[in-house]
Amino acid sequence: MSGEGTGYDAARIEVLEGREAVRKRPGMWAGSVGERGLHHLVFEVVGRAVNRSGSVDVTLTSDGGVRVTDEGSRRARVATADTDDPAVEAQLTSLHAGSEPSGRHIAAVGDHIGGLFVVNALSSRLTAEVQRDGVREIQEYERGVAVAPPAAIGAATGSGTTIAFWPDTEIFETTWCSFTVLAERFRQVAFLNRGLRISLTDERPAGEARMVRFRFPEGARDFVATLDAETGSAIDPDVIGFEREEPKMAGTMEVALLWSGSGEERIRGFVNSRATPQGGTHVEGFRDGVAAAITAYGRKRGALVAYFEPYADLLGEGLTAVVSVKLDHPEFLGATRGLLGNPEVRGCVGEAVRDHLGTWFEDHPERAAEIVDRIVRVIHQD
């Protein structure tokens, strides 16, 4: 089709670069100009903080801003970038400052698209402060443009980074973040990253500020116990859980599960701290492992083994589980990253679950018998 026939030619093409491109098409970079996009900005800043520090504080300020403070690392700096650790200034002003976060050691708090650069471009105002080597440095921006060069403003009492930003009312339909949505995501990230401490404070309501703090020393085991408590059933004191590094899938796995009084199956899958609501090979491997362990134990007890395989979908009744894998090279099926596709993960997780659960059955014969007998009853009822 010719340009002449459509009234469109090369001279009409609008080439946008840098912050101009982000501000012109904000939905492309933040996902939306509504609440979802607003939360995306928060997750971008918090994600950077979580991956640099074991302690992160997030505050929703009374004037509509968001402040994220971390204890940081000694490598953080406002300026003077290097290849491996781009300075805060570089991250705020360059879309390509450093590669996109990836790998098993990175917690994906949000959908990383443009990092601090996008947050800066879509904020009416942003300040970055770094404490390092006894010096406090600060720099301020307006709609992505530096107001002045980075400046030392005094002595530092510690180390870390504070990013404060005010989402641009010219861009977003609302600048009111949901405390509930943010708190739930931060709680989830804390569950999936053992020992991480993260707090959320809301200074906006009239009266006293509200605050939540999250830290879970037992990681996925704490997650499963909490999920089970939410069903209203009694928490089994024996949450079954294990962690394993597996070179064959270039990553690690953390699995926790329990059977409780609830008849509901609740299996949650995560990849690099990101939820996979459609499941994938890690969840399939988990199911394979559970089925194999139950079948082996049932065969040993002579418990109607022939019924187990045709009714594998019933083995999870009353089962609450978290299956979290952290991979160097996750492969997702579809654009939403909701379905893990790495084929080797299924076999690795399946084998690990079968072995660990089988050992647990041997060590806890009374509980194992209860679980198998319950499954047999469910199959007979079906």
Summary of the structure (lengths in Angstrom):
residues: 382
radius of gyration: 24.6
end to end distance: 61.2
largest distance: 80.5
contacts: 1246
relative contact order: 0.11
helix: 38%
strand: 24%
